[in-house]
Amino acid sequence: MTDDELKGTSVAVIGAGLAGLTAARELQQRGAKVTVFEARDRIGGRVWTLREGFAEDQHGEGGGDLIDESQESIRRLAKDLKLETVRILKGGFAQYRDMGDGRRKIRPGAGAPALESALKELTEAFSISEERWDTAVAYHLARRSVAKWLDEIDASADLRSTVLALRGLFLADPAQLSLLPLVELFASGADPARQKFFRIRGGNQQLPEALADSLEGGVRLRHVAERVQQESGLVRVSVRSTSGRAEQLAVDYLVVAVPATTIRQIAFSPGLPERQRQAFESLQYGPATKTLIQFSRRFWRAPGRGRAFATDLPVGAIWDGNEEQKGSAGILTLLAGGSASRETQEIVERDGWLKFTEHLRWLGRAEDEARFIAAQSVSWERDPWARGGYAYFDSSFNPELREWLARPFRRVVFAGEHTSVRWQGYMNGAVESGMRAATEVRMLARDVRSGSK
């Protein structure tokens, strides 16, 4: 859809990840003049397809990877941009963990039934409270860490192992993660073992690239936003290129589509409302190391067994990273969240990649049948423009502050996965937040034109 609703309106967007680029495209289609700034030397943010160094022209995802079947917004956007989504990991996630008696075994499903049963009373209470984060139920859950709850119910070793394996989903250990998002997950009915997964054929980074290509002004890379000053009827955005050149742009509206960790580095004048500042300051981002290992043969495939595994191992969750690609070689993807991120890094730094692959022997590899070819890893906590894989809520986060993450401040609106209610942490959450931010700009502009604001 293209119209002239915002013709003559200027908008700046800070951040060229999925959220910022989606917002920019939507605004441009409404007639706005859009300028996008990005601190990195590439677009995509935490969506990053790694292509260099792998044999047979194969690639893997160093950032956002899996798209759930119920995530309609990102799938619709990909279709609009003529990109194909292909189904992957048809068996869903199984679990490899300690069975409680020292034995390790691959179990069908992600161990959710036992955890779902243990959480039943709490999920029912949360559902009765309309899954709101400003109720006594939410406060009760938010103040408890998952580890504390496990102690309170005297959880079995088996259940604790199941919960530890969720580090690959929440990017936080049970001692850090608030009980509230865990309860919310099960109240929503989500279960990784029963999901259908997709990714974009040819690499997920094609999505932000296609979005950027659709923008008339493109994206101004290597530009860091330093200050946002709101005056009567306009917003002044001060940016500095990585070469040191400073400039200022005056626009009608601003979309801030970067992680809270980056928002903290931007000076706002006037300052953000106190509650909003607290929300951005207190939001945590989970350590996350994404590891891609290419072997000469896809040894992890076995009849009757899936291709994705939640684990409580220091190497994290593991899945087939490129089953949709041709070639005899294959890539295993590992996502180590929480303390497993540091453990993965330490193993590689201490022992090297070949030694690291020994942690995968339980998948059935024989040395003479599957040769190690290459490996790459990305530790997102080391990225200065993310400082973590994605947001998570710890037991010190006031649940009442969550709504402030997405609340507009005069002519400034906010987007990003951390602002999403249903899809926080997901690429779909970033896309939907970008659409919301663009809609908010439209509504603000309408109010100005009507004289109601």
LOKOL-476035 format. One line per 3 residues: for each residue y, z, x of C-alpha. Coordinates in steps of 0.1 Angstrom, whole numbers, plus 5000, padded with zeros to 4 digits. Last residue first. Layout:
<pts>
Y,Z,X | ...
</pts>
This chain:
<pts>
5179,5202,4977 | 5181,5191,4941 | 5205,5163,4949
5181,5136,4936 | 5181,5118,4969 | 5175,5151,4988
5146,5160,4965 | 5131,5126,4968 | 5133,5129,5006
5115,5162,5005 | 5088,5147,4983 | 5083,5117,5007
5082,5140,5037 | 5056,5162,5019 | 5035,5131,5012
5035,5122,5049 | 5024,5157,5058 | 4996,5156,5033
4983,5123,5047 | 4984,5137,5082 | 4966,5169,5070
4939,5147,5054 | 4933,5129,5087 | 4933,5161,5108
4909,5178,5084 | 4886,5147,5085 | 4885,5150,5123
4871,5185,5117 | 4882,5220,5129 | 4897,5230,5095
4881,5208,5068 | 4886,5228,5036 | 4919,5245,5043
4935,5221,5068 | 4964,5234,5089 | 4943,5238,5121
4931,5202,5118 | 4967,5190,5124 | 4999,5187,5104
5032,5204,5101 | 5064,5195,5083 | 5100,5198,5096
5129,5191,5073 | 5133,5227,5060 | 5103,5245,5075
5071,5231,5058 | 5041,5254,5053 | 5009,5243,5070
5002,5271,5093 | 5019,5295,5069 | 4990,5293,5045
4968,5311,5071 | 4991,5341,5075 | 4975,5361,5047
4942,5360,5066 | 4958,5382,5093 | 4940,5372,5125
4927,5401,5145 | 4890,5395,5135 | 4891,5360,5150
4899,5328,5132 | 4890,5295,5149 | 4911,5265,5160
4898,5235,5179 | 4883,5226,5212 | 4905,5247,5233
4937,5247,5253 | 4949,5216,5235 | 4978,5200,5254
4970,5217,5287 | 4934,5206,5286 | 4914,5232,5304
4902,5248,5272 | 4889,5214,5263 | 4862,5213,5289
4852,5176,5291 | 4819,5166,5307 | 4804,5135,5323
4769,5127,5334 | 4750,5098,5349 | 4716,5083,5355
4689,5109,5353 | 4655,5093,5352 | 4632,5097,5322
4595,5089,5327 | 4587,5101,5362 | 4604,5135,5356
4586,5141,5323 | 4610,5151,5295 | 4597,5170,5265
4627,5185,5248 | 4618,5219,5263 | 4628,5204,5297
4665,5204,5287 | 4677,5233,5308 | 4662,5214,5338
4690,5189,5333 | 4714,5214,5349 | 4695,5212,5382
4701,5175,5383 | 4738,5179,5374 | 4748,5204,5401
4737,5239,5407 | 4768,5261,5411 | 4795,5239,5395
4771,5227,5368 | 4758,5261,5359 | 4792,5276,5360
4806,5250,5336 | 4778,5255,5312 | 4783,5293,5313
4820,5289,5306 | 4814,5268,5276 | 4786,5291,5264
4812,5319,5261 | 4826,5302,5230 | 4812,5267,5224
4788,5245,5244 | 4785,5210,5229 | 4758,5189,5244
4754,5151,5239 | 4724,5133,5251 | 4729,5097,5261
4703,5069,5261 | 4689,5042,5283 | 4667,5015,5269
4697,4997,5255 | 4715,4992,5222 | 4738,5018,5206
4733,5036,5173 | 4714,5064,5189 | 4744,5073,5210
4748,5110,5215 | 4714,5122,5204 | 4721,5159,5198
4724,5193,5216 | 4741,5225,5207 | 4750,5248,5236
4742,5246,5273 | 4741,5284,5275 | 4712,5285,5251
4714,5299,5216 | 4705,5265,5202 | 4714,5241,5174
4693,5210,5177 | 4699,5173,5168 | 4674,5144,5171
4649,5153,5144 | 4612,5156,5148 | 4584,5138,5129
4576,5115,5158 | 4595,5125,5190 | 4628,5113,5205
4641,5135,5233 | 4628,5112,5260 | 4655,5086,5253
4648,5067,5286 | 4669,5060,5317 | 4689,5091,5311
4726,5096,5303 | 4742,5131,5301 | 4773,5137,5280
4787,5173,5281 | 4814,5186,5257 | 4827,5220,5269
4845,5240,5242 | 4865,5272,5244 | 4877,5281,5209
4913,5281,5200 | 4929,5313,5185 | 4957,5316,5160
4980,5346,5167 | 5011,5328,5179 | 5010,5301,5153
5006,5325,5124 | 5031,5350,5138 | 5057,5322,5141
5050,5313,5104 | 5055,5349,5093 | 5087,5352,5113
5103,5321,5098 | 5107,5295,5126 | 5137,5298,5148
5169,5279,5140 | 5165,5262,5164 | 5129,5257,5174
5118,5259,5210 | 5085,5241,5215 | 5058,5258,5238
5042,5277,5209 | 5037,5244,5191 | 5014,5234,5219
4989,5262,5213 | 4993,5257,5176 | 4978,5223,5181
5000,5191,5177 | 5011,5173,5146 | 5047,5183,5141
5062,5158,5116 | 5100,5155,5118 | 5125,5144,5092
5159,5126,5090 | 5160,5117,5127 | 5182,5124,5158
5164,5116,5191 | 5172,5134,5224 | 5164,5123,5259
5152,5138,5292 | 5138,5119,5321 | 5115,5140,5343
5087,5115,5351 | 5065,5133,5326 | 5090,5122,5300
5111,5149,5284 | 5118,5153,5247 | 5145,5168,5226
5142,5163,5188 | 5173,5166,5167 | 5166,5170,5130
5191,5159,5103 | 5209,5167,5071 | 5227,5198,5082
5213,5207,5115 | 5178,5214,5127 | 5171,5216,5164
5136,5210,5178 | 5131,5215,5215 | 5107,5206,5242
5086,5177,5230 | 5067,5161,5259 | 5067,5123,5264
5039,5108,5284 | 5032,5082,5258 | 5057,5067,5234
5035,5053,5206 | 5038,5019,5189 | 5071,5010,5173
5057,4988,5147 | 5027,5010,5141 | 4994,4993,5131
4982,4993,5167 | 4985,5031,5167 | 4962,5034,5137
4937,5011,5152 | 4937,5030,5185 | 4933,5063,5165
4902,5049,5148 | 4888,5031,5178 | 4885,5064,5195
4854,5071,5174 | 4833,5047,5194 | 4818,5012,5189
4803,5021,5155 | 4823,5049,5140 | 4802,5080,5135
4781,5093,5106 | 4762,5124,5096 | 4742,5133,5065
4742,5170,5060 | 4711,5191,5051 | 4705,5210,5083
4742,5214,5089 | 4745,5235,5057 | 4777,5236,5036
4775,5253,5003 | 4812,5263,5003 | 4803,5299,5000
4782,5295,5031 | 4811,5283,5052 | 4835,5308,5036
4812,5337,5046 | 4813,5325,5082 | 4851,5320,5080
4856,5356,5068 | 4832,5374,5093 | 4858,5369,5120
4846,5353,5152 | 4851,5372,5185 | 4820,5393,5188
4799,5367,5172 | 4809,5342,5199 | 4834,5315,5192
4834,5277,5192 | 4827,5278,5154 | 4801,5250,5153
4784,5251,5187 | 4788,5289,5187 | 4765,5288,5156
4735,5293,5178 | 4745,5330,5182 | 4741,5334,5144
4705,5322,5145 | 4698,5344,5175 | 4711,5374,5157
4689,5366,5127 | 4658,5365,5149 | 4667,5397,5168
4669,5414,5134 | 4701,5426,5119 | 4709,5463,5115
4731,5454,5085 | 4761,5471,5101 | 4752,5458,5136
4752,5422,5123 | 4786,5429,5105 | 4801,5441,5138
4789,5410,5156 | 4804,5388,5129 | 4837,5405,5135
4851,5425,5107 | 4888,5427,5097 | 4886,5393,5080
4858,5403,5056 | 4876,5432,5040 | 4909,5414,5040
4893,5384,5023 | 4878,5406,4996 | 4911,5424,4991
4927,5391,4984 | 4951,5368,5002 | 4925,5344,5017
4913,5329,4985 | 4877,5319,4979 | 4883,5321,4942
4878,5359,4944 | 4845,5355,4926 | 4834,5331,4954
4842,5357,4980 | 4822,5383,4962 | 4793,5360,4958
4795,5350,4995 | 4795,5387,5005 | 4764,5396,4984
4745,5366,4996 | 4753,5369,5034 | 4718,5381,5044
4702,5354,5022 | 4724,5327,5037 | 4715,5339,5072
4678,5337,5064 | 4681,5303,5047 | 4704,5289,5075
4679,5287,5104 | 4693,5253,5113 | 4665,5233,5097
4631,5226,5111 | 4622,5251,5139 | 4619,5242,5176
4603,5272,5193 | 4609,5299,5219 | 4587,5329,5223
4601,5362,5234 | 4591,5380,5202 | 4622,5374,5181
4617,5337,5176 | 4639,5328,5205 | 4657,5296,5197
4656,5259,5191 | 4671,5250,5157 | 4669,5218,5137
4700,5198,5128 | 4699,5168,5105 | 4669,5145,5104
4690,5114,5099 | 4710,5120,5131 | 4732,5089,5126
4747,5068,5099 | 4770,5041,5109 | 4807,5038,5101
4823,5004,5104 | 4859,4999,5112 | 4881,4974,5092
4912,4997,5092 | 4908,5004,5055 | 4871,5012,5061
4881,5037,5088 | 4906,5053,5064 | 4880,5056,5037
4856,5073,5061 | 4883,5097,5073 | 4892,5106,5037
4857,5109,5023 | 4844,5137,5044 | 4814,5145,5021
4791,5124,5043 | 4799,5144,5074 | 4816,5127,5104
4802,5138,5138 | 4820,5132,5171 | 4854,5147,5179
4858,5150,5217 | 4840,5135,5247 | 4822,5111,5225
4797,5088,5242 | 4795,5053,5257 | 4769,5027,5267
4778,4996,5286 | 4742,4994,5299 | 4749,5022,5324
4775,5049,5320 | 4803,5055,5345 | 4833,5048,5323
4830,5047,5285 | 4841,5082,5272 | 4854,5081,5236
4882,5107,5231 | 4892,5123,5198 | 4909,5155,5209
4943,5138,5211 | 4937,5101,5202 | 4964,5083,5223
4965,5081,5261 | 4988,5093,5289 | 4992,5127,5272
5024,5142,5259 | 5026,5119,5228 | 5057,5109,5209
5057,5088,5177 | 5088,5072,5163 | 5088,5061,5126
5112,5040,5106 | 5103,5047,5070 | 5093,5019,5046
5065,5036,5027 | 5039,5019,5048 | 5057,5034,5078
5052,5069,5064 | 5015,5064,5058 | 5010,5050,5093
5030,5078,5109 | 5011,5105,5090 | 4977,5090,5101
4990,5088,5137 | 5001,5124,5137 | 4969,5138,5122
4945,5116,5142 | 4961,5124,5175 | 4994,5109,5186
5014,5141,5186 | 5051,5148,5177 | 5061,5125,5149
5097,5114,5144 | 5110,5102,5110 | 5139,5079,5100
5147,5070,5064 | 5165,5037,5057 | 5136,5025,5036
5115,5055,5024 | 5105,5042,4990 | 5104,5007,5003
5067,4999,4995 | 5035,4991,5013 | 5000,5000,5000
</pts>
